[in-house]
Amino acid sequence: MNGSVCWLSRIAVLAVWLLWGIASAWGQEQVSVRLEFVPNGYHGPFYMALGKGYYREEGLDVQIRRGFGSDDTIKRLMAGGDTIGFADFYTVVKGIADGARVRAIGAGFGDTIGCIVAISKSGIRKPADLEGRSLGTPPGGAFTLQLPTVLRAAGVDPAKVKIVTMDIVLKSSALVAGKVDAITGAFVSEPPAFRSKGLDVVVFDYRDFINIMGTGIISNQNLIQQQPELIRKFLRATYRGARDFSHDPASVAPIMVRIHPEGDAGSYAGQAVSSVSLWASPVAKRTGFGWMDEVKMRNTVEQSTKDFKLTRRVEAAEFYTNEFVPVPAIRP
């Protein structure tokens, strides 16, 4: 009899725990995060926060979804399909100018991730060596639009560089095959990929020549107004993840593989390590993760306005707000 009572007591305790877990799950706010592209090691802070339970501690049930370009991420936020977006701020300016009611709520990358990549055996050693050579780049992309400004800032005459327009999925193979002498890309993606295959490459980072922001966290204006506390919770958890990520970036790889088993741990780790300086930027070290520097944000607006030939200037107040950045500051 006593054994039966004990057995029943254990079932009762288990039932209470199960009901508590269900109630906790029901009590969590659903948050959908739309990335700008496929999951990459540079998205590490989001996955670190997810894997370590920081979102759960804030009462958030977060789902991270792959993106199809910053333009598409903006459209999905406008349609209400996602709560939070990770998008290129340069592209966000254009979206706002075109009528999208989105706003930047937290910094991600402190600089643009654009770069020019060349195989070392091409003889290209410095930007000036690009003159008289061919450079492959996709049509209409942010890095393509920024290219003339970057070249001029590097002391290169854009007219002396042969631009070869090509599909984004073909440019890496075209470079390896010698069909072009250089390509545009992201320094956290293409260079690590080439090096992992044993190729020696020369890289010219855009951030050495233009002072603009990279990709960051955005949301729909309506959500920002209606659920400000949700925004604060999300950013607080994300930047806790960013702090851990900045201390040990490669440790995010097992978390990402667990969520995306089709991915490769080595690639995720390499991408993560390459991106640490973007998240742990000088601004983040000085004022904390998430803070958007006024000068760099203004430069981003000006660069986007010029390159996209925007007919309406986007004002700072409609582009971004630091209102939701964690206080006290979370630093690298």
Secondary structure, DSSP 4 states (H G I P E B T S, - for coil): -HHHHHHHHHHHHHHHHHHHHHHHHHHSEEEEEE-SSS--GGGHHHHHHHHTTHHHHTTEEEEEE--S-HHHHHHHHHTTS-SEEEEEHHHHHHHHHTT--EEEEE---SS--EEEEEEGGG---SGGGGTTSEEEE-TT-HHHHHHHHHHHHTT--GGGSEEEE--TTTHHHHHHTTSSSEEEEETTTHHHHHHHTT--EEEEEGGGT-----EEEEEEHHHHHH-HHHHHHHHHHHHHHHHHHHH-GGGHHHHHHHH-TTS-HHHHHHHHHHHHHHHS-HHHHHH-TT---HHHHHHHHHHHHHHTT-SSPPPHHHHB--TTS-SS----
